């Protein structure tokens, strides 16, 4: 009588229990003056083992908590990439840098003033100053200030890119920047 021997091979496949990361960060202030440190913290992220930052001004950083400052007034988009062995995830936030406080004695020393675009409607506007695109002002009650040397002549064009106003769709303003003062232009 023959015996039948059966060999059973069991394959064990190891699977990684690592989950995809979720990117999240907080800032201590989303609107700052030039050269003011901003603290960024990624502690609200999950499943990440490393963090890479793009500050939107051509510079970068690493770590769960970082600080950064901007030397030029503008709107910057800060991007966090949270990574682990499995993958990565991104999130971003906008930072507005408005320059030094116009009431600060430094504006006298540095001889600057501001042009401020204020949105008095529920519309989105594209801003050009002296023919150069400076960004968008979106939503009722929002504004964007831009710093210029005192004595600079400005020509501002505000173009409506969406919203409820039909006419006029382009607003213009011009003038000269005054030291330590803010020239406000409001779409009517």
KOLLUMMAR-167615 format. One record per atom (N, C-alpha, C): residue number from 1; residue in three letters; atom name; x, y, z. Coordinates in steps of 0.02 Angstrom, whole numbers. Example, Ala and Ser with C-alpha at 12.3 -4.5 7.8 and 13.67 -1.06 7.14 Angstrom:
// KOLLUMMAR-167615
NODE 1 Ala N 660 -284 390
NODE 1 Ala CA 615 -225 390
NODE 1 Ala C 660 -165 390
NODE 2 Ser N 642 -112 354
NODE 2 Ser CA 684 -53 357
NODE 2 Ser C 645 2 394
//
This chain:
// KOLLUMMAR-167615
NODE 1 Unk N 41 -57 0
NODE 1 Unk CA 0 0 0
NODE 1 Unk C 44 62 0
NODE 2 Unk N 25 109 -44
NODE 2 Unk CA 64 170 -49
NODE 2 Unk C 36 223 -3
NODE 3 Unk N 82 261 25
NODE 3 Unk CA 60 317 67
NODE 3 Unk C 65 382 27
NODE 4 Unk N 16 421 35
NODE 4 Unk CA 15 486 0
NODE 4 Unk C 35 540 51
NODE 5 Unk N 86 574 32
NODE 5 Unk CA 109 628 75
NODE 5 Unk C 90 694 42
NODE 6 Unk N 56 735 78
NODE 6 Unk CA 36 800 52
NODE 6 Unk C 76 854 88
NODE 7 Unk N 105 897 48
NODE 7 Unk CA 143 953 76
NODE 7 Unk C 104 1017 62
NODE 8 Unk N 90 1052 113
NODE 8 Unk CA 54 1115 106
NODE 8 Unk C 102 1172 120
NODE 9 Unk N 105 1217 72
NODE 9 Unk CA 149 1276 80
NODE 9 Unk C 105 1335 97
NODE 10 Unk N 124 1368 150
NODE 10 Unk CA 87 1427 172
NODE 10 Unk C 132 1488 160
NODE 11 Unk N 106 1534 123
NODE 11 Unk CA 143 1596 110
NODE 11 Unk C 116 1650 156
NODE 12 Unk N 160 1681 189
NODE 12 Unk CA 141 1736 233
NODE 12 Unk C 165 1800 199
NODE 13 Unk N 118 1843 187
NODE 13 Unk CA 134 1906 155
NODE 13 Unk C 130 1960 209
NODE 14 Unk N 186 1994 218
NODE 14 Unk CA 187 2048 267
NODE 14 Unk C 159 2111 234
NODE 15 Unk N 113 2141 267
NODE 15 Unk CA 86 2203 242
NODE 15 Unk C 104 2259 290
NODE 16 Unk N 113 2316 262
NODE 16 Unk CA 130 2374 303
NODE 16 Unk C 67 2402 333
NODE 17 Unk N 71 2418 396
NODE 17 Unk CA 14 2448 430
NODE 17 Unk C 16 2524 427
NODE 18 Unk N 65 2551 390
NODE 18 Unk CA 72 2623 385
NODE 18 Unk C 14 2653 345
NODE 19 Unk N -17 2703 372
NODE 19 Unk CA -72 2737 339
NODE 19 Unk C -44 2796 300
NODE 20 Unk N -84 2821 254
NODE 20 Unk CA -65 2881 217
NODE 20 Unk C -65 2940 265
NODE 21 Unk N -17 2986 257
NODE 21 Unk CA -16 3044 301
NODE 21 Unk C -71 3094 283
NODE 22 Unk N -89 3134 332
NODE 22 Unk CA -133 3191 321
NODE 22 Unk C -95 3254 339
NODE 23 Unk N -94 3303 294
NODE 23 Unk CA -57 3364 305
NODE 23 Unk C -103 3418 335
NODE 24 Unk N -79 3451 386
NODE 24 Unk CA -116 3504 419
NODE 24 Unk C -65 3549 455
NODE 25 Unk N -75 3615 453
NODE 25 Unk CA -31 3658 493
NODE 25 Unk C -68 3720 516
NODE 26 Unk N -41 3750 569
NODE 26 Unk CA -67 3812 596
NODE 26 Unk C -12 3865 593
NODE 27 Unk N -34 3928 593
NODE 27 Unk CA 13 3984 595
NODE 27 Unk C -9 4029 652
NODE 28 Unk N 39 4064 682
NODE 28 Unk CA 21 4108 737
NODE 28 Unk C -7 4175 713
NODE 29 Unk N 4 4191 648
NODE 29 Unk CA -24 4253 621
NODE 29 Unk C -20 4248 545
NODE 30 Unk N -77 4254 511
NODE 30 Unk CA -78 4248 437
NODE 30 Unk C -68 4315 403
NODE 31 Unk N -68 4370 441
NODE 31 Unk CA -53 4436 413
NODE 31 Unk C 1 4467 456
NODE 32 Unk N 58 4482 425
NODE 32 Unk CA 116 4506 462
NODE 32 Unk C 149 4565 425
NODE 33 Unk N 192 4598 461
NODE 33 Unk CA 234 4650 431
NODE 33 Unk C 296 4619 401
NODE 34 Unk N 330 4655 359
NODE 34 Unk CA 394 4631 332
NODE 34 Unk C 442 4617 389
NODE 35 Unk N 483 4566 380
NODE 35 Unk CA 535 4545 428
NODE 35 Unk C 509 4524 496
NODE 36 Unk N 444 4510 501
NODE 36 Unk CA 415 4484 563
NODE 36 Unk C 413 4408 559
NODE 37 Unk N 439 4374 610
NODE 37 Unk CA 438 4301 610
NODE 37 Unk C 368 4273 616
NODE 38 Unk N 354 4221 577
NODE 38 Unk CA 291 4184 580
NODE 38 Unk C 309 4113 601
NODE 39 Unk N 272 4086 649
NODE 39 Unk CA 284 4017 672
NODE 39 Unk C 234 3971 639
NODE 40 Unk N 259 3919 606
NODE 40 Unk CA 218 3868 573
NODE 40 Unk C 224 3803 613
NODE 41 Unk N 168 3770 625
NODE 41 Unk CA 168 3709 664
NODE 41 Unk C 125 3655 631
NODE 42 Unk N 155 3597 619
NODE 42 Unk CA 120 3542 585
NODE 42 Unk C 95 3489 633
NODE 43 Unk N 88 3505 697
NODE 43 Unk CA 68 3455 746
NODE 43 Unk C -3 3427 735
NODE 44 Unk N -43 3463 695
NODE 44 Unk CA -111 3437 681
NODE 44 Unk C -110 3385 624
NODE 45 Unk N -52 3377 591
NODE 45 Unk CA -45 3324 540
NODE 45 Unk C -45 3256 573
NODE 46 Unk N -61 3204 535
NODE 46 Unk CA -60 3136 563
NODE 46 Unk C -23 3088 517
NODE 47 Unk N 5 3037 547
NODE 47 Unk CA 39 2982 511
NODE 47 Unk C 101 3005 471
NODE 48 Unk N 127 3064 486
NODE 48 Unk CA 185 3089 449
NODE 48 Unk C 249 3077 489
NODE 49 Unk N 303 3063 453
NODE 49 Unk CA 368 3055 485
NODE 49 Unk C 417 3111 467
NODE 50 Unk N 401 3150 416
NODE 50 Unk CA 442 3208 399
NODE 50 Unk C 399 3262 368
NODE 51 Unk N 424 3324 370
NODE 51 Unk CA 386 3381 348
NODE 51 Unk C 431 3426 305
NODE 52 Unk N 407 3446 246
NODE 52 Unk CA 443 3491 202
NODE 52 Unk C 400 3552 189
NODE 53 Unk N 429 3611 195
NODE 53 Unk CA 393 3674 187
NODE 53 Unk C 417 3711 126
NODE 54 Unk N 371 3740 89
NODE 54 Unk CA 386 3788 35
NODE 54 Unk C 351 3852 55
NODE 55 Unk N 391 3905 68
NODE 55 Unk CA 364 3967 95
NODE 55 Unk C 336 4014 42
NODE 56 Unk N 341 3995 -22
NODE 56 Unk CA 311 4035 -76
NODE 56 Unk C 353 4094 -99
NODE 57 Unk N 412 4102 -69
NODE 57 Unk CA 456 4157 -89
NODE 57 Unk C 523 4131 -115
NODE 58 Unk N 524 4066 -134
NODE 58 Unk CA 585 4036 -159
NODE 58 Unk C 627 4003 -106
NODE 59 Unk N 603 4003 -44
NODE 59 Unk CA 640 3970 11
NODE 59 Unk C 600 3911 37
NODE 60 Unk N 635 3867 73
NODE 60 Unk CA 604 3806 99
NODE 60 Unk C 629 3792 169
NODE 61 Unk N 597 3745 203
NODE 61 Unk CA 617 3724 270
NODE 61 Unk C 595 3653 283
NODE 62 Unk N 620 3626 338
NODE 62 Unk CA 603 3557 359
NODE 62 Unk C 590 3555 433
NODE 63 Unk N 547 3508 453
NODE 63 Unk CA 532 3498 524
NODE 63 Unk C 459 3511 539
NODE 64 Unk N 437 3486 596
NODE 64 Unk CA 367 3493 616
NODE 64 Unk C 350 3564 636
NODE 65 Unk N 398 3601 663
NODE 65 Unk CA 389 3671 682
NODE 65 Unk C 445 3712 652
NODE 66 Unk N 426 3765 617
NODE 66 Unk CA 476 3809 585
NODE 66 Unk C 454 3881 592
NODE 67 Unk N 501 3927 584
NODE 67 Unk CA 488 3999 583
NODE 67 Unk C 514 4027 518
NODE 68 Unk N 481 4080 494
NODE 68 Unk CA 503 4111 432
NODE 68 Unk C 480 4184 432
NODE 69 Unk N 517 4227 396
NODE 69 Unk CA 497 4296 388
NODE 69 Unk C 504 4315 314
NODE 70 Unk N 469 4366 293
NODE 70 Unk CA 469 4389 224
NODE 70 Unk C 495 4461 222
NODE 71 Unk N 534 4476 171
NODE 71 Unk CA 563 4543 166
NODE 71 Unk C 523 4588 119
NODE 72 Unk N 477 4560 80
NODE 72 Unk CA 440 4599 31
NODE 72 Unk C 365 4591 41
NODE 73 Unk N 328 4646 43
NODE 73 Unk CA 255 4641 50
NODE 73 Unk C 224 4606 -11
NODE 74 Unk N 180 4559 2
NODE 74 Unk CA 144 4522 -50
NODE 74 Unk C 101 4469 -17
NODE 75 Unk N 63 4433 -56
NODE 75 Unk CA 27 4373 -32
NODE 75 Unk C 69 4313 -52
NODE 76 Unk N 82 4269 -4
NODE 76 Unk CA 123 4210 -15
NODE 76 Unk C 82 4147 1
NODE 77 Unk N 90 4095 -40
NODE 77 Unk CA 57 4031 -26
NODE 77 Unk C 109 3985 4
NODE 78 Unk N 98 3964 66
NODE 78 Unk CA 143 3919 102
NODE 78 Unk C 116 3848 94
NODE 79 Unk N 159 3802 71
NODE 79 Unk CA 139 3733 61
NODE 79 Unk C 177 3687 107
NODE 80 Unk N 140 3644 143
NODE 80 Unk CA 170 3592 185
NODE 80 Unk C 161 3525 150
NODE 81 Unk N 216 3486 145
NODE 81 Unk CA 212 3417 121
NODE 81 Unk C 229 3372 180
NODE 82 Unk N 180 3333 202
NODE 82 Unk CA 189 3285 256
NODE 82 Unk C 202 3217 224
NODE 83 Unk N 256 3182 246
NODE 83 Unk CA 277 3120 213
NODE 83 Unk C 285 3063 264
NODE 84 Unk N 276 3002 238
NODE 84 Unk CA 297 2942 273
NODE 84 Unk C 320 2892 221
NODE 85 Unk N 336 2830 241
NODE 85 Unk CA 362 2780 194
NODE 85 Unk C 312 2764 139
NODE 86 Unk N 248 2770 153
NODE 86 Unk CA 197 2750 106
NODE 86 Unk C 183 2803 52
NODE 87 Unk N 177 2867 73
NODE 87 Unk CA 159 2920 25
NODE 87 Unk C 169 2988 57
NODE 88 Unk N 142 3038 25
NODE 88 Unk CA 144 3106 53
NODE 88 Unk C 78 3141 40
NODE 89 Unk N 67 3195 75
NODE 89 Unk CA 6 3235 68
NODE 89 Unk C 26 3309 75
NODE 90 Unk N -13 3352 42
NODE 90 Unk CA 2 3423 43
NODE 90 Unk C -59 3464 65
NODE 91 Unk N -44 3521 94
NODE 91 Unk CA -95 3571 109
NODE 91 Unk C -61 3640 105
NODE 92 Unk N -101 3693 97
NODE 92 Unk CA -71 3759 94
NODE 92 Unk C -115 3811 126
NODE 93 Unk N -84 3868 142
NODE 93 Unk CA -119 3926 170
NODE 93 Unk C -87 3988 142
NODE 94 Unk N -127 4041 139
NODE 94 Unk CA -100 4105 114
NODE 94 Unk C -78 4148 172
NODE 95 Unk N -20 4180 163
NODE 95 Unk CA 8 4228 211
NODE 95 Unk C 10 4296 177
NODE 96 Unk N -14 4348 211
NODE 96 Unk CA -12 4416 184
NODE 96 Unk C 41 4455 222
NODE 97 Unk N 88 4482 184
NODE 97 Unk CA 141 4523 213
NODE 97 Unk C 128 4595 191
NODE 98 Unk N 118 4640 239
NODE 98 Unk CA 96 4708 224
NODE 98 Unk C 150 4760 231
NODE 99 Unk N 209 4742 251
NODE 99 Unk CA 260 4793 261
NODE 99 Unk C 257 4818 333
NODE 100 Unk N 301 4862 349
NODE 100 Unk CA 303 4889 417
NODE 100 Unk C 242 4932 430
NODE 101 Unk N 226 4939 492
NODE 101 Unk CA 169 4980 514
NODE 101 Unk C 181 5053 491
NODE 102 Unk N 133 5084 455
NODE 102 Unk CA 143 5152 433
NODE 102 Unk C 152 5202 490
NODE 103 Unk N 131 5184 551
NODE 103 Unk CA 141 5228 608
NODE 103 Unk C 209 5218 641
NODE 104 Unk N 246 5170 618
NODE 104 Unk CA 312 5154 645
NODE 104 Unk C 363 5206 620
NODE 105 Unk N 406 5231 664
NODE 105 Unk CA 457 5280 642
NODE 105 Unk C 502 5253 586
NODE 106 Unk N 505 5187 578
NODE 106 Unk CA 547 5158 525
NODE 106 Unk C 523 5180 456
NODE 107 Unk N 457 5193 447
NODE 107 Unk CA 434 5214 381
NODE 107 Unk C 464 5281 363
NODE 108 Unk N 478 5323 412
NODE 108 Unk CA 511 5387 399
NODE 108 Unk C 583 5374 377
NODE 109 Unk N 616 5331 414
NODE 109 Unk CA 685 5314 398
NODE 109 Unk C 692 5281 330
NODE 110 Unk N 645 5235 314
NODE 110 Unk CA 649 5197 251
NODE 110 Unk C 611 5231 194
NODE 111 Unk N 574 5286 210
NODE 111 Unk CA 541 5326 158
NODE 111 Unk C 492 5286 116
NODE 112 Unk N 442 5254 147
NODE 112 Unk CA 392 5218 109
NODE 112 Unk C 322 5237 130
NODE 113 Unk N 274 5217 88
NODE 113 Unk CA 203 5223 101
NODE 113 Unk C 168 5164 69
NODE 114 Unk N 102 5163 71
NODE 114 Unk CA 64 5106 46
NODE 114 Unk C 11 5126 -4
NODE 115 Unk N -5 5080 -49
NODE 115 Unk CA -66 5084 -87
NODE 115 Unk C -107 5024 -64
NODE 116 Unk N -169 5037 -44
NODE 116 Unk CA -212 4984 -17
NODE 116 Unk C -273 4977 -62
NODE 117 Unk N -286 4916 -84
NODE 117 Unk CA -345 4901 -124
NODE 117 Unk C -395 4869 -77
NODE 118 Unk N -454 4899 -71
NODE 118 Unk CA -506 4874 -26
NODE 118 Unk C -565 4850 -67
NODE 119 Unk N -589 4791 -52
NODE 119 Unk CA -645 4761 -88
NODE 119 Unk C -710 4776 -51
NODE 120 Unk N -751 4820 -79
NODE 120 Unk CA -815 4838 -47
NODE 120 Unk C -874 4799 -75
NODE 121 Unk N -860 4749 -117
NODE 121 Unk CA -914 4708 -147
NODE 121 Unk C -897 4634 -139
NODE 122 Unk N -946 4592 -153
NODE 122 Unk CA -935 4520 -151
NODE 122 Unk C -911 4497 -219
NODE 123 Unk N -852 4519 -238
NODE 123 Unk CA -824 4504 -304
NODE 123 Unk C -750 4488 -297
NODE 124 Unk N -722 4461 -349
NODE 124 Unk CA -650 4448 -352
NODE 124 Unk C -619 4495 -402
NODE 125 Unk N -564 4527 -382
NODE 125 Unk CA -531 4576 -425
NODE 125 Unk C -458 4558 -435
NODE 126 Unk N -434 4570 -496
NODE 126 Unk CA -364 4564 -512
NODE 126 Unk C -332 4633 -506
NODE 127 Unk N -275 4637 -472
NODE 127 Unk CA -243 4701 -459
NODE 127 Unk C -179 4706 -501
NODE 128 Unk N -173 4762 -537
NODE 128 Unk CA -111 4779 -572
NODE 128 Unk C -91 4849 -550
NODE 129 Unk N -28 4857 -530
NODE 129 Unk CA -2 4923 -512
NODE 129 Unk C 56 4937 -559
NODE 130 Unk N 51 4993 -594
NODE 130 Unk CA 101 5011 -645
NODE 130 Unk C 110 4955 -696
NODE 131 Unk N 54 4923 -714
NODE 131 Unk CA 54 4871 -765
NODE 131 Unk C 78 4803 -742
NODE 132 Unk N 97 4795 -678
NODE 132 Unk CA 123 4732 -652
NODE 132 Unk C 70 4698 -609
NODE 133 Unk N 55 4635 -625
NODE 133 Unk CA 7 4597 -586
NODE 133 Unk C 31 4589 -514
NODE 134 Unk N -12 4608 -466
NODE 134 Unk CA 7 4605 -395
NODE 134 Unk C -33 4553 -356
NODE 135 Unk N -85 4525 -385
NODE 135 Unk CA -124 4475 -350
NODE 135 Unk C -199 4490 -357
NODE 136 Unk N -239 4453 -318
NODE 136 Unk CA -311 4460 -319
NODE 136 Unk C -336 4483 -251
NODE 137 Unk N -391 4519 -251
NODE 137 Unk CA -427 4536 -189
NODE 137 Unk C -495 4504 -196
NODE 138 Unk N -509 4455 -153
NODE 138 Unk CA -569 4415 -160
NODE 138 Unk C -613 4419 -98
NODE 139 Unk N -677 4433 -109
NODE 139 Unk CA -726 4431 -55
NODE 139 Unk C -737 4498 -21
NODE 140 Unk N -797 4509 1
NODE 140 Unk CA -817 4571 33
NODE 140 Unk C -774 4586 94
NODE 141 Unk N -751 4648 100
NODE 141 Unk CA -715 4669 159
NODE 141 Unk C -642 4651 161
NODE 142 Unk N -616 4620 108
NODE 142 Unk CA -545 4602 107
NODE 142 Unk C -506 4660 76
NODE 143 Unk N -441 4661 92
NODE 143 Unk CA -399 4712 63
NODE 143 Unk C -328 4686 57
NODE 144 Unk N -290 4718 15
NODE 144 Unk CA -219 4702 7
NODE 144 Unk C -180 4767 3
NODE 145 Unk N -133 4777 49
NODE 145 Unk CA -90 4837 45
NODE 145 Unk C -24 4819 11
NODE 146 Unk N 3 4866 -27
NODE 146 Unk CA 67 4856 -62
NODE 146 Unk C 112 4915 -45
NODE 147 Unk N 173 4900 -25
NODE 147 Unk CA 220 4951 -3
NODE 147 Unk C 260 4978 -63
NODE 148 Unk N 268 5044 -65
NODE 148 Unk CA 307 5077 -118
NODE 148 Unk C 348 5133 -87
NODE 149 Unk N 404 5150 -118
NODE 149 Unk CA 442 5208 -93
NODE 149 Unk C 400 5272 -99
NODE 150 Unk N 406 5316 -50
NODE 150 Unk CA 370 5380 -52
NODE 150 Unk C 391 5418 -114
NODE 151 Unk N 342 5451 -145
NODE 151 Unk CA 356 5488 -207
NODE 151 Unk C 344 5448 -270
NODE 152 Unk N 334 5382 -263
NODE 152 Unk CA 321 5340 -322
NODE 152 Unk C 253 5358 -352
NODE 153 Unk N 251 5367 -417
NODE 153 Unk CA 187 5375 -451
NODE 153 Unk C 159 5307 -466
NODE 154 Unk N 95 5299 -453
NODE 154 Unk CA 63 5234 -464
NODE 154 Unk C 4 5242 -511
NODE 155 Unk N -9 5190 -548
NODE 155 Unk CA -68 5185 -591
NODE 155 Unk C -98 5116 -576
NODE 156 Unk N -156 5116 -544
NODE 156 Unk CA -187 5054 -521
NODE 156 Unk C -244 5035 -567
NODE 157 Unk N -245 4972 -589
NODE 157 Unk CA -301 4945 -628
NODE 157 Unk C -330 4886 -589
NODE 158 Unk N -395 4890 -575
NODE 158 Unk CA -430 4837 -538
NODE 158 Unk C -481 4808 -587
NODE 159 Unk N -472 4745 -605
NODE 159 Unk CA -517 4712 -653
NODE 159 Unk C -559 4660 -618
NODE 160 Unk N -624 4665 -626
NODE 160 Unk CA -669 4616 -595
NODE 160 Unk C -662 4550 -633
NODE 161 Unk N -649 4495 -596
NODE 161 Unk CA -642 4430 -629
NODE 161 Unk C -702 4384 -615
NODE 162 Unk N -744 4402 -566
NODE 162 Unk CA -808 4368 -557
NODE 162 Unk C -846 4407 -503
NODE 163 Unk N -907 4387 -490
NODE 163 Unk CA -947 4420 -439
NODE 163 Unk C -1013 4444 -467
NODE 164 Unk N -1045 4489 -430
NODE 164 Unk CA -1113 4509 -447
NODE 164 Unk C -1118 4575 -484
NODE 165 Unk N -1064 4614 -483
NODE 165 Unk CA -1066 4677 -520
NODE 165 Unk C -1056 4665 -594
NODE 166 Unk N -1096 4697 -634
NODE 166 Unk CA -1088 4690 -706
NODE 166 Unk C -1052 4750 -735
NODE 167 Unk N -1072 4810 -715
NODE 167 Unk CA -1040 4871 -740
NODE 167 Unk C -1022 4915 -681
NODE 168 Unk N -966 4949 -681
NODE 168 Unk CA -911 4939 -727
NODE 168 Unk C -871 4877 -706
NODE 169 Unk N -833 4848 -751
NODE 169 Unk CA -793 4790 -735
NODE 169 Unk C -720 4807 -725
NODE 170 Unk N -699 4867 -744
NODE 170 Unk CA -630 4888 -735
NODE 170 Unk C -630 4955 -698
NODE 171 Unk N -590 4960 -645
NODE 171 Unk CA -583 5021 -606
NODE 171 Unk C -511 5043 -612
NODE 172 Unk N -499 5107 -613
NODE 172 Unk CA -431 5131 -615
NODE 172 Unk C -421 5185 -561
NODE 173 Unk N -360 5192 -540
NODE 173 Unk CA -343 5245 -493
NODE 173 Unk C -270 5262 -503
NODE 174 Unk N -251 5322 -485
NODE 174 Unk CA -181 5341 -492
NODE 174 Unk C -165 5392 -438
NODE 175 Unk N -102 5405 -430
NODE 175 Unk CA -81 5454 -380
NODE 175 Unk C -8 5445 -363
NODE 176 Unk N 12 5477 -310
NODE 176 Unk CA 81 5473 -288
NODE 176 Unk C 81 5447 -216
NODE 177 Unk N 128 5404 -201
NODE 177 Unk CA 133 5375 -134
NODE 177 Unk C 162 5427 -87
NODE 178 Unk N 130 5436 -31
NODE 178 Unk CA 152 5484 20
NODE 178 Unk C 186 5447 76
NODE 179 Unk N 241 5475 101
NODE 179 Unk CA 279 5443 154
NODE 179 Unk C 236 5430 215
NODE 180 Unk N 238 5369 241
NODE 180 Unk CA 204 5348 302
NODE 180 Unk C 128 5355 298
NODE 181 Unk N 101 5354 237
NODE 181 Unk CA 29 5360 229
NODE 181 Unk C 4 5303 185
NODE 182 Unk N -60 5292 185
NODE 182 Unk CA -91 5239 146
NODE 182 Unk C -141 5270 97
NODE 183 Unk N -132 5257 33
NODE 183 Unk CA -180 5279 -18
NODE 183 Unk C -227 5220 -30
NODE 184 Unk N -291 5228 -15
NODE 184 Unk CA -340 5175 -21
NODE 184 Unk C -380 5183 -86
NODE 185 Unk N -386 5129 -123
NODE 185 Unk CA -426 5129 -185
NODE 185 Unk C -481 5078 -176
NODE 186 Unk N -544 5100 -184
NODE 186 Unk CA -602 5057 -173
NODE 186 Unk C -642 5053 -238
NODE 187 Unk N -652 4992 -264
NODE 187 Unk CA -697 4985 -322
NODE 187 Unk C -766 5011 -305
NODE 188 Unk N -795 5053 -348
NODE 188 Unk CA -861 5083 -333
NODE 188 Unk C -916 5047 -370
//
